[in-house]
Amino acid sequence: MSPDISVEDAVGRFLAHKRALGRKYHSEERELRLLSRFAAERNAGLGDLAPALLEEFLASRPRQRPRSFNHLLGVAGGLLRWAVAQELLETAPALPRPRKAASGRVPFLFTAIQARDLLGAASRLPGNERARGRGHVYQAVFALCYGLGLRAAEACGLSLGSIDAGRSLLTVRGGKFGKDRLVPHGPRIGALITAQAERRRDSDPAAGPGSPLFTFDGRRSIHPGTASQVFHHLVPALGLPAPDGVSSPRLHDLRH
């Protein structure tokens, strides 16, 4: 076993290992930095993370929702198991049991008619000085979420180089866990994408493959949070009924 190292050092090496495998690990890094600071305040090294100290750490970060608590627990456990595999620890200390989660959120499922109404409402959004072609942009983004199951960030982050019109494919980069994938599409989606790409090139003839497909300033992709705000602006006027036990519609629900 290696000499005892600081939790901060172990966290840095663990994050570097995960990112070398293509994982983003942004939220996990925040959790691990909390553990690192907690250990430093108690002058505890990696080998000092006994069950009692870990219990104290978890108690110092009150999490009301089981999912949040279990995420913190799982991240800490992942670090410790990795440390054992790297021979930084002989054995991983016992961790508390995960909390039992209540029944999860039931997503709102859009019918074809409801999705069509949403896309129609998006297409009628007026543009302005800072957001020309706003209706076309959000209609296409929502259509990609509904028709291809893309996450909002994936759709908003597409570039001109993501389009392979000849093979009816989109290259989606930086999806969940940082993975890239090819997504086939049909002629209707293809027509929306092609029309948006033509508008981009008309407005900026110098736009290259790395230029964002959905943008209002020509440099930055539209933010998925902004797309979500537009979605929530449009939904109330559509009068979408949420059945008992089903949450109100979110942009993420379109991909279901």
C-alpha positions as CSV (number, residue, x, y, z in Angstrom):
1,M,0.0,0.0,0.0
2,S,1.2,3.5,-0.8
3,P,2.0,5.9,2.1
4,D,-1.0,7.8,3.3
5,I,-1.8,10.8,1.0
6,S,-4.1,13.7,1.5
7,V,-7.7,13.5,0.4
8,E,-7.1,16.5,-1.8
9,D,-4.3,14.7,-3.7
10,A,-6.4,11.6,-4.0
11,V,-9.4,13.6,-5.3
12,G,-7.2,15.3,-7.9
13,R,-5.8,11.9,-9.1
14,F,-9.2,10.3,-9.2
15,L,-10.7,13.2,-11.3
16,A,-7.8,13.0,-13.7
17,H,-8.3,9.3,-14.1
18,K,-12.1,9.7,-14.8
19,R,-11.5,12.5,-17.3
20,A,-8.9,10.5,-19.1
21,L,-11.7,7.9,-19.7
22,G,-13.9,10.7,-21.2
23,R,-16.0,11.4,-18.2
24,K,-16.9,15.1,-17.4
25,Y,-17.4,14.6,-13.6
26,H,-18.4,18.2,-13.0
27,S,-21.0,17.6,-10.3
28,E,-19.0,14.8,-8.8
29,E,-16.0,17.2,-8.5
30,R,-18.1,19.6,-6.4
31,E,-19.0,16.8,-4.1
32,L,-15.4,15.5,-3.8
33,R,-14.1,19.0,-3.1
34,L,-16.6,19.1,-0.1
35,L,-15.1,15.9,1.2
36,S,-11.6,17.2,0.6
37,R,-12.2,20.4,2.6
38,F,-14.0,18.5,5.4
39,A,-10.9,16.2,5.7
40,A,-8.5,19.1,5.7
41,E,-10.4,20.9,8.4
42,R,-9.9,17.8,10.6
43,N,-6.3,17.1,9.5
44,A,-7.4,13.7,8.2
45,G,-5.6,12.0,5.3
46,L,-7.1,9.4,3.0
47,G,-6.4,6.6,5.4
48,D,-8.2,8.4,8.2
49,L,-11.6,8.2,6.4
50,A,-13.0,5.6,8.8
51,P,-16.8,4.9,9.0
52,A,-17.3,7.3,11.9
53,L,-15.6,10.2,10.0
54,L,-17.6,9.5,6.9
55,E,-20.8,9.4,8.9
56,E,-19.8,12.9,10.3
57,F,-19.1,14.2,6.8
58,L,-22.5,13.0,5.5
59,A,-24.2,14.5,8.5
60,S,-22.5,17.8,7.9
61,R,-24.0,18.0,4.4
62,P,-27.8,17.6,5.1
63,R,-29.6,16.4,2.1
64,Q,-33.4,16.3,2.2
65,R,-33.9,14.3,-0.9
66,P,-32.8,10.7,-1.0
67,R,-31.5,11.1,-4.5
68,S,-29.2,13.9,-3.5
69,F,-27.9,12.0,-0.4
70,N,-27.3,8.9,-2.4
71,H,-25.4,10.8,-5.1
72,L,-23.1,12.2,-2.4
73,L,-22.7,8.8,-0.9
74,G,-22.0,7.2,-4.3
75,V,-19.4,9.7,-5.2
76,A,-17.5,9.2,-2.0
77,G,-17.8,5.5,-2.3
78,G,-16.4,5.7,-5.9
79,L,-13.3,7.6,-4.7
80,L,-12.7,5.0,-2.0
81,R,-13.1,2.0,-4.2
82,W,-10.7,3.6,-6.8
83,A,-8.2,4.2,-4.0
84,V,-8.3,0.5,-3.1
85,A,-7.7,-0.5,-6.7
86,Q,-4.8,1.9,-6.9
87,E,-3.4,0.5,-3.6
88,L,-3.7,3.8,-1.9
89,L,-5.9,2.0,0.7
90,E,-6.0,-1.6,1.9
91,T,-9.7,-1.7,2.2
92,A,-12.6,0.7,1.7
93,P,-14.3,1.7,4.9
94,A,-18.0,0.7,5.3
95,L,-20.4,3.3,4.1
96,P,-24.0,4.0,5.3
97,R,-26.8,2.4,3.4
98,P,-28.4,4.5,0.6
99,R,-31.7,6.0,1.4
100,K,-34.8,4.5,-0.1
101,A,-36.2,6.9,-2.6
102,A,-39.9,7.6,-2.9
103,S,-41.6,7.0,-6.2
104,G,-39.9,9.0,-8.9
105,R,-41.2,11.9,-10.9
106,V,-43.6,10.7,-13.7
107,P,-42.7,12.7,-16.8
108,F,-45.3,14.3,-19.0
109,L,-45.7,12.4,-22.3
110,F,-46.5,14.6,-25.3
111,T,-48.9,13.2,-27.8
112,A,-48.1,13.9,-31.5
113,I,-50.9,16.5,-31.6
114,Q,-49.5,18.3,-28.5
115,A,-46.0,18.3,-29.9
116,R,-47.3,19.6,-33.2
117,D,-49.0,22.5,-31.4
118,L,-45.9,23.3,-29.4
119,L,-43.8,23.4,-32.6
120,G,-46.3,25.6,-34.3
121,A,-46.3,28.0,-31.3
122,A,-42.5,28.1,-31.4
123,S,-42.5,28.8,-35.1
124,R,-44.6,31.9,-34.5
125,L,-42.3,33.5,-31.9
126,P,-41.4,37.0,-33.1
127,G,-37.7,37.9,-33.6
128,N,-36.0,41.0,-32.4
129,E,-32.7,42.9,-32.8
130,R,-30.9,40.5,-30.6
131,A,-32.6,37.3,-31.7
132,R,-33.4,37.2,-35.4
133,G,-35.1,34.1,-36.7
134,R,-36.1,33.2,-33.1
135,G,-39.2,31.2,-34.2
136,H,-37.3,29.0,-36.6
137,V,-34.5,28.4,-34.1
138,Y,-36.8,27.2,-31.3
139,Q,-39.0,25.2,-33.6
140,A,-36.0,23.3,-34.8
141,V,-34.6,22.8,-31.3
142,F,-37.9,21.4,-29.9
143,A,-38.3,19.2,-33.0
144,L,-34.9,17.7,-32.4
145,C,-35.8,17.0,-28.8
146,Y,-39.1,15.4,-29.7
147,G,-38.3,13.7,-32.9
148,L,-34.8,12.4,-32.2
149,G,-34.8,12.2,-28.4
150,L,-31.9,14.7,-28.0
151,R,-31.3,16.5,-24.7
152,A,-31.7,20.2,-24.8
153,A,-28.0,20.8,-24.4
154,E,-27.3,18.4,-27.2
155,A,-29.7,20.1,-29.6
156,C,-28.5,23.6,-28.7
157,G,-24.9,22.6,-29.0
158,L,-25.0,21.3,-32.6
159,S,-22.7,22.9,-35.2
160,L,-22.8,23.2,-38.9
161,G,-20.3,20.4,-39.1
162,S,-22.7,18.1,-37.1
163,I,-24.9,17.8,-40.3
164,D,-24.4,14.9,-42.7
165,A,-27.2,15.6,-45.1
166,G,-26.1,12.9,-47.6
167,R,-26.5,10.2,-45.0
168,S,-29.3,11.8,-43.0
169,L,-27.1,11.8,-39.9
170,L,-26.4,14.2,-37.1
171,T,-23.2,13.9,-35.1
172,V,-24.0,14.7,-31.5
173,R,-21.0,15.6,-29.4
174,G,-20.5,15.8,-25.7
175,G,-23.6,14.0,-24.7
176,K,-24.1,12.3,-21.4
177,F,-20.8,11.1,-19.9
178,G,-19.1,13.2,-22.6
179,K,-19.8,10.6,-25.4
180,D,-20.3,11.4,-29.1
181,R,-22.8,9.5,-31.2
182,L,-24.4,9.4,-34.6
183,V,-28.2,10.0,-34.8
184,P,-30.1,9.2,-37.9
185,H,-33.1,11.2,-38.9
186,G,-36.0,11.3,-41.4
187,P,-36.9,13.8,-44.1
188,R,-38.9,16.1,-42.0
189,I,-36.2,16.6,-39.4
190,G,-33.7,16.8,-42.3
191,A,-35.7,19.7,-43.9
192,L,-35.7,21.6,-40.7
193,I,-32.0,21.2,-40.2
194,T,-31.2,22.0,-43.8
195,A,-33.3,25.2,-43.7
196,Q,-31.6,26.3,-40.4
197,A,-28.2,25.7,-41.9
198,E,-29.0,27.7,-45.0
199,R,-30.2,30.6,-42.8
200,R,-27.0,30.4,-40.8
201,R,-24.8,30.6,-44.0
202,D,-26.9,33.3,-45.5
203,S,-26.5,35.5,-42.3
204,D,-22.8,34.6,-42.0
205,P,-21.1,33.4,-45.2
206,A,-17.8,32.9,-43.3
207,A,-19.4,30.3,-40.9
208,G,-17.5,27.1,-41.0
209,P,-18.1,23.5,-39.7
210,G,-17.3,24.5,-36.1
211,S,-19.8,27.4,-36.2
212,P,-22.9,26.9,-34.0
213,L,-26.1,25.8,-35.8
214,F,-28.4,27.6,-33.4
215,T,-27.1,31.1,-32.4
216,F,-28.2,34.7,-32.3
217,D,-24.8,36.4,-32.2
218,G,-23.0,34.1,-34.7
219,R,-20.4,33.0,-32.0
220,R,-22.2,31.2,-29.2
221,S,-24.7,28.5,-29.3
222,I,-28.0,29.3,-27.6
223,H,-28.1,28.2,-24.0
224,P,-30.3,25.2,-23.1
225,G,-31.5,27.2,-20.1
226,T,-32.8,29.9,-22.4
227,A,-34.5,27.2,-24.5
228,S,-36.2,25.9,-21.4
229,Q,-37.4,29.4,-20.5
230,V,-39.0,29.7,-24.0
231,F,-40.6,26.3,-23.6
232,H,-42.2,27.3,-20.2
233,H,-43.3,30.6,-21.8
234,L,-45.2,28.7,-24.5
235,V,-46.7,25.8,-22.6
236,P,-49.3,27.6,-20.5
237,A,-51.1,28.9,-23.7
238,L,-51.3,25.4,-25.0
239,G,-53.4,24.2,-22.1
240,L,-51.7,20.8,-21.7
241,P,-53.5,18.7,-19.1
242,A,-51.2,16.9,-16.7
243,P,-52.9,13.7,-15.5
244,D,-53.0,12.9,-11.7
245,G,-49.5,11.9,-10.5
246,V,-47.8,13.4,-13.5
247,S,-45.6,16.5,-13.2
248,S,-46.1,19.6,-15.3
249,P,-44.3,19.5,-18.7
250,R,-40.6,20.3,-18.9
251,L,-38.4,20.6,-22.0
252,H,-36.7,17.4,-21.0
253,D,-40.0,15.6,-21.3
254,L,-40.1,16.2,-25.0
255,R,-37.5,13.5,-25.5
256,H,-39.7,10.8,-24.0
